[in-house]
Amino acid sequence: MVDSTVPNHHRIAERIARMARSRDKYAQSILIHGPLGSDHKEVATHFGQSVFCESGIGDFGACGDCRDCRRVRERKHPDWIWVEPDRSGKGLPNISMEMVRNLQDRIILNPFEGNRVVGCLFEAEKMRPETANSLLKLVEEPPHHALFILVTDNLERILPTIRSRCLPVPLGPPDPKILGARLSGELGISEEEGQQAALWAIQEGLSPSEAISESLCELRDDSVEILDLAIRMGEHAFLPYLKSRKYPRETNLVLIRFFRDFLSETLLMGEGREEPLTYRSHSESFRVWTRSLPPERIPDLIDLTFEFEEGINGYANPTHSLVTFLSQVSQATGH
């Protein structure tokens, strides 16, 4: 029976790693995937430890304390190759072609110790298409001693041809209370603030520190104010407010996604939930919206957010798109 110290959202991954170690039979390519906040890095490290552990005894098939387990954790094992996006430049973090070529140059060599070389690509969704295609060739015809571990919180961003060649290792969503307690220590905030950061991060696909950044908290509050004006007062109220902000295109995208999340929560509250699951600090606004918006119109408005997001991502005027959407919201309430 699995030790109770293994979190519920890691149970499937733990069993796969432990069984692979007990049989000494690993799939040559493994894809660890799950929602943000699921401790992907921790699980990937456990898989590496299960391959190299001296005893193979413990959760994930590894003791976690022997010399080899420590070296995997510290990324000092000569046969454990850790690759993650470069964040040193001005552009977006990405796994470059050079990183994948360096991985290939090492993984085709025989192991320095033992009988396997493991390459782990963390945040594998941050590969550009040409880089992913280069990796695909390596995954399709790997050396017999090679094991690949790909890790992502965005499965749809992984090439289908790579996904099809990997053993999927799913992670469930973390318990926000447990994650919140951990974040309170890491970020120096209260447990209640930690839980709110966890909920925002999981919902919005961000890191907890990004989710509670001052700029994003202000934008989240702005989006509540804008939607509230559209629902309670109509176009004459939200239009001046929106025009005064002069948001850039990227911010308009964030706003439309916030509106989608807010409307989804409003729909659930209309079905009996007492308070929002994620946006608890704005519970009173959600109660007003639940009373004001006809429940049969909310799914249509949620669908519209996807259309307007696609338009803003394309060539549509972002401010005009936002105004048009909010006008639809106002009309749904009878304004």
C-alpha positions as CSV (number, residue, x, y, z in Angstrom):
1,M,0.0,0.0,0.0
2,V,1.3,3.5,-0.9
3,D,2.6,5.5,2.0
4,S,0.2,8.1,3.3
5,T,2.9,10.8,3.0
6,V,2.5,10.7,-0.8
7,P,0.1,13.6,-1.7
8,N,-3.1,12.4,-3.4
9,H,-2.3,14.2,-6.6
10,H,1.0,12.3,-6.8
11,R,-0.4,8.8,-6.2
12,I,-0.6,7.7,-9.9
13,A,2.9,9.0,-10.6
14,E,4.3,7.4,-7.5
15,R,2.9,4.0,-8.4
16,I,4.2,4.2,-12.0
17,A,7.7,5.0,-10.7
18,R,7.7,2.4,-8.0
19,M,6.5,-0.4,-10.3
20,A,9.0,0.6,-13.0
21,R,11.8,0.4,-10.4
22,S,10.6,-2.9,-9.0
23,R,10.6,-4.5,-12.5
24,D,13.7,-2.5,-13.7
25,K,11.7,-1.7,-16.7
26,Y,11.1,2.0,-17.6
27,A,9.4,3.4,-20.7
28,Q,12.1,5.2,-22.7
29,S,10.0,8.4,-22.8
30,I,7.8,9.6,-20.0
31,L,5.6,12.7,-20.0
32,I,4.8,14.1,-16.6
33,H,1.8,16.5,-16.9
34,G,-0.7,18.2,-14.7
35,P,-2.0,21.6,-13.6
36,L,0.2,24.4,-12.3
37,G,1.0,23.9,-8.7
38,S,1.3,20.1,-8.9
39,D,5.0,20.1,-7.9
40,H,6.1,18.9,-11.3
41,K,9.8,19.4,-10.5
42,E,9.5,17.4,-7.3
43,V,7.9,14.4,-9.2
44,A,10.5,14.6,-12.0
45,T,13.3,14.5,-9.4
46,H,11.6,11.4,-7.7
47,F,11.6,9.6,-11.1
48,G,15.2,10.3,-11.6
49,Q,16.0,9.1,-8.1
50,S,14.0,5.9,-8.7
51,V,16.3,5.1,-11.7
52,F,19.6,5.7,-9.8
53,C,18.7,4.9,-6.1
54,E,21.1,2.4,-4.5
55,S,18.2,0.5,-2.7
56,G,15.1,1.3,-4.6
57,I,13.1,1.2,-1.4
58,G,10.6,3.9,-0.5
59,D,8.0,6.1,-2.2
60,F,8.6,6.4,-6.0
61,G,11.0,3.4,-5.7
62,A,13.7,5.5,-4.1
63,C,15.0,6.1,-0.6
64,G,15.8,9.8,-1.2
65,D,18.8,9.7,1.1
66,C,21.5,7.7,-0.5
67,R,24.4,9.2,-2.4
68,D,22.8,8.8,-5.8
69,C,19.5,10.2,-4.6
70,R,21.2,13.2,-3.2
71,R,23.2,13.8,-6.4
72,V,20.0,13.6,-8.5
73,R,18.3,16.1,-6.2
74,E,21.4,18.4,-6.4
75,R,21.7,17.8,-10.2
76,K,25.2,16.5,-9.7
77,H,24.8,12.9,-10.9
78,P,26.8,12.5,-14.1
79,D,24.0,10.5,-15.8
80,W,21.2,12.8,-14.8
81,I,20.9,15.6,-17.4
82,W,18.5,18.4,-16.3
83,V,17.3,20.9,-19.0
84,E,15.1,23.9,-18.3
85,P,14.2,27.1,-20.1
86,D,16.8,29.9,-20.2
87,R,15.5,32.9,-18.3
88,S,18.7,35.0,-18.6
89,G,17.8,36.9,-21.7
90,K,15.2,39.6,-22.5
91,G,12.9,37.4,-24.5
92,L,10.5,34.8,-23.2
93,P,12.0,31.8,-21.4
94,N,12.6,28.9,-23.8
95,I,14.5,25.6,-24.3
96,S,16.8,26.5,-27.2
97,M,18.0,24.3,-30.0
98,E,21.5,24.5,-28.5
99,M,20.2,23.0,-25.3
100,V,18.6,20.1,-27.1
101,R,21.7,19.5,-29.1
102,N,23.8,19.4,-26.0
103,L,21.4,16.9,-24.5
104,Q,21.7,14.8,-27.6
105,D,25.5,15.0,-27.5
106,R,25.5,13.7,-23.9
107,I,22.7,11.1,-24.1
108,I,24.2,9.2,-27.0
109,L,27.3,8.5,-24.9
110,N,27.4,5.5,-22.6
111,P,26.6,6.0,-19.0
112,F,29.4,7.0,-16.7
113,E,27.9,4.9,-13.9
114,G,25.2,2.2,-13.9
115,N,23.3,1.4,-17.1
116,R,21.2,4.4,-17.9
117,V,21.4,8.1,-18.9
118,V,18.3,10.1,-18.1
119,G,17.5,13.4,-19.8
120,C,14.8,15.5,-18.1
121,L,13.3,18.5,-19.9
122,F,11.5,20.7,-17.4
123,E,8.8,23.0,-18.8
124,A,9.0,21.1,-22.1
125,E,6.2,23.2,-23.5
126,K,8.7,26.1,-23.8
127,M,10.3,24.6,-26.9
128,R,9.9,26.3,-30.2
129,P,8.5,24.1,-33.0
130,E,11.9,23.6,-34.7
131,T,13.4,22.6,-31.3
132,A,10.6,20.2,-30.6
133,N,11.0,18.6,-34.0
134,S,14.7,18.1,-33.3
135,L,13.8,16.4,-30.0
136,L,11.3,14.3,-31.7
137,K,14.0,12.7,-33.8
138,L,15.9,11.8,-30.7
139,V,12.8,10.4,-29.0
140,E,11.9,8.3,-32.0
141,E,15.2,6.6,-32.1
142,P,16.8,6.8,-28.7
143,P,19.9,5.0,-27.6
144,H,19.1,1.8,-25.8
145,H,20.5,3.2,-22.5
146,A,18.5,6.5,-22.7
147,L,15.5,7.5,-20.8
148,F,13.7,10.8,-21.4
149,I,11.5,12.6,-18.9
150,L,9.4,15.5,-20.2
151,V,7.6,17.7,-17.7
152,T,4.8,20.2,-18.5
153,D,1.8,22.0,-17.1
154,N,0.4,22.6,-20.6
155,L,-0.1,19.3,-22.4
156,E,-1.6,20.9,-25.5
157,R,1.7,22.8,-26.1
158,I,3.6,19.5,-26.6
159,L,3.8,18.2,-30.2
160,P,1.2,15.4,-30.7
161,T,4.0,13.3,-32.3
162,I,6.1,13.6,-29.1
163,R,3.1,12.9,-26.8
164,S,2.2,9.8,-28.8
165,R,5.7,8.3,-28.1
166,C,5.6,9.0,-24.3
167,L,4.1,7.1,-21.4
168,P,1.7,9.7,-19.8
169,V,2.2,10.3,-16.1
170,P,-0.7,12.5,-14.9
171,L,-0.6,14.6,-11.8
172,G,-3.9,15.7,-10.2
173,P,-4.6,19.2,-9.0
174,P,-3.1,20.0,-5.6
175,D,-5.1,20.7,-2.5
176,P,-5.2,24.5,-2.3
177,K,-5.1,24.4,1.6
178,I,-1.9,22.3,1.6
179,L,-0.4,24.4,-1.2
180,G,-1.4,27.6,0.6
181,A,0.2,26.6,3.9
182,R,3.5,25.9,2.0
183,L,3.3,29.2,0.1
184,S,2.8,31.2,3.3
185,G,6.2,30.1,4.4
186,E,7.9,30.5,1.0
187,L,6.4,33.9,0.2
188,G,6.2,35.3,3.8
189,I,2.4,35.7,3.8
190,S,-0.4,34.5,5.9
191,E,-1.9,31.0,5.3
192,E,-5.1,32.7,4.1
193,E,-3.2,34.8,1.6
194,G,-1.2,31.7,0.6
195,Q,-4.4,29.8,-0.1
196,Q,-5.7,32.7,-2.2
197,A,-2.4,32.8,-4.1
198,A,-2.6,29.0,-4.7
199,L,-6.2,29.4,-6.0
200,W,-5.3,32.3,-8.3
201,A,-2.2,30.5,-9.6
202,I,-4.1,27.2,-10.4
203,Q,-7.0,29.1,-12.1
204,E,-4.9,31.5,-14.0
205,G,-2.0,29.3,-15.0
206,L,0.6,31.4,-13.2
207,S,3.3,30.9,-10.6
208,P,2.0,31.8,-7.1
209,S,4.5,34.8,-6.9
210,E,3.2,36.1,-10.3
211,A,-0.4,35.6,-9.1
212,I,0.0,37.8,-6.1
213,S,2.2,40.4,-7.8
214,E,1.0,44.0,-7.1
215,S,0.4,44.7,-10.8
216,L,-1.7,41.7,-11.4
217,C,-3.7,42.2,-8.2
218,E,-4.5,45.7,-9.3
219,L,-5.5,44.4,-12.8
220,R,-7.7,41.7,-11.2
221,D,-9.4,44.4,-9.1
222,D,-9.8,46.6,-12.2
223,S,-11.5,43.8,-14.1
224,V,-13.9,43.2,-11.2
225,E,-14.8,46.9,-11.2
226,I,-15.2,47.0,-15.0
227,L,-17.5,44.0,-15.1
228,D,-19.4,45.2,-12.2
229,L,-20.1,48.6,-13.9
230,A,-21.2,46.7,-17.1
231,I,-23.6,44.5,-15.1
232,R,-25.0,47.0,-12.7
233,M,-25.0,50.3,-14.6
234,G,-24.4,49.7,-18.3
235,E,-22.3,51.2,-21.1
236,H,-22.4,54.8,-19.9
237,A,-20.6,53.7,-16.7
238,F,-17.9,51.2,-17.9
239,L,-17.0,53.0,-21.1
240,P,-15.3,56.1,-19.5
241,Y,-13.6,53.9,-17.0
242,L,-12.2,51.6,-19.6
243,K,-11.1,54.4,-21.9
244,S,-9.3,56.1,-19.0
245,R,-7.1,53.1,-18.5
246,K,-5.7,52.8,-22.1
247,Y,-4.7,49.2,-21.6
248,P,-2.2,47.6,-24.1
249,R,-3.2,44.6,-26.2
250,E,-1.6,42.1,-23.9
251,T,-3.5,43.5,-20.9
252,N,-6.8,43.3,-22.8
253,L,-6.2,39.6,-23.3
254,V,-5.7,39.2,-19.6
255,L,-8.9,41.1,-18.9
256,I,-11.0,39.0,-21.3
257,R,-9.7,35.8,-19.5
258,F,-10.5,37.3,-16.1
259,F,-14.1,38.0,-17.4
260,R,-14.4,34.4,-18.5
261,D,-13.3,33.1,-15.1
262,F,-15.6,35.5,-13.3
263,L,-18.6,34.5,-15.4
264,S,-17.8,30.8,-14.9
265,E,-17.8,31.4,-11.1
266,T,-21.0,33.4,-11.3
267,L,-22.7,30.5,-13.1
268,L,-21.6,28.0,-10.4
269,M,-22.8,30.3,-7.7
270,G,-26.2,30.5,-9.5
271,E,-26.3,26.7,-9.2
272,G,-26.0,26.8,-5.4
273,R,-22.4,27.6,-4.4
274,E,-22.3,30.0,-1.5
275,E,-19.1,31.9,-2.5
276,P,-16.7,31.9,-5.4
277,L,-14.2,29.1,-5.3
278,T,-11.2,31.2,-6.5
279,Y,-12.1,34.9,-6.2
280,R,-13.2,34.9,-2.6
281,S,-12.1,38.5,-1.9
282,H,-14.8,39.7,-4.3
283,S,-17.7,37.5,-3.0
284,E,-20.2,40.4,-2.7
285,S,-19.7,41.4,-6.3
286,F,-20.3,37.8,-7.5
287,R,-23.5,37.7,-5.4
288,V,-24.8,40.8,-7.2
289,W,-23.8,39.3,-10.6
290,T,-25.6,36.1,-9.8
291,R,-28.8,38.0,-9.1
292,S,-28.4,40.3,-12.1
293,L,-27.4,38.0,-14.9
294,P,-30.0,35.6,-16.4
295,P,-28.4,32.2,-15.8
296,E,-29.4,31.0,-19.4
297,R,-27.3,33.9,-20.8
298,I,-24.1,33.2,-18.9
299,P,-22.9,30.2,-21.0
300,D,-23.3,32.3,-24.2
301,L,-21.3,35.1,-22.7
302,I,-18.6,32.7,-21.7
303,D,-18.5,31.4,-25.3
304,L,-18.1,35.0,-26.5
305,T,-15.0,35.5,-24.4
306,F,-13.3,32.9,-26.5
307,E,-14.3,34.6,-29.8
308,F,-13.1,38.0,-28.6
309,E,-9.8,36.5,-27.2
310,E,-9.2,35.0,-30.6
311,G,-9.9,38.4,-32.2
312,I,-7.6,40.2,-29.9
313,N,-4.9,37.6,-30.6
314,G,-5.4,38.4,-34.3
315,Y,-5.9,41.7,-35.9
316,A,-9.0,43.0,-34.1
317,N,-8.8,46.3,-32.2
318,P,-8.4,45.2,-28.6
319,T,-10.2,48.1,-26.9
320,H,-13.1,47.9,-29.4
321,S,-13.3,44.1,-28.8
322,L,-13.5,44.6,-25.0
323,V,-16.2,47.3,-25.3
324,T,-18.3,45.2,-27.6
325,F,-18.1,42.2,-25.2
326,L,-19.0,44.3,-22.2
327,S,-21.9,45.8,-24.1
328,Q,-23.2,42.3,-24.7
329,V,-22.9,41.7,-20.9
330,S,-24.9,44.9,-20.2
331,Q,-27.6,44.0,-22.7
332,A,-27.9,40.6,-21.0
333,T,-28.9,42.4,-17.8
334,G,-31.4,44.7,-19.6
335,H,-29.3,47.9,-19.7
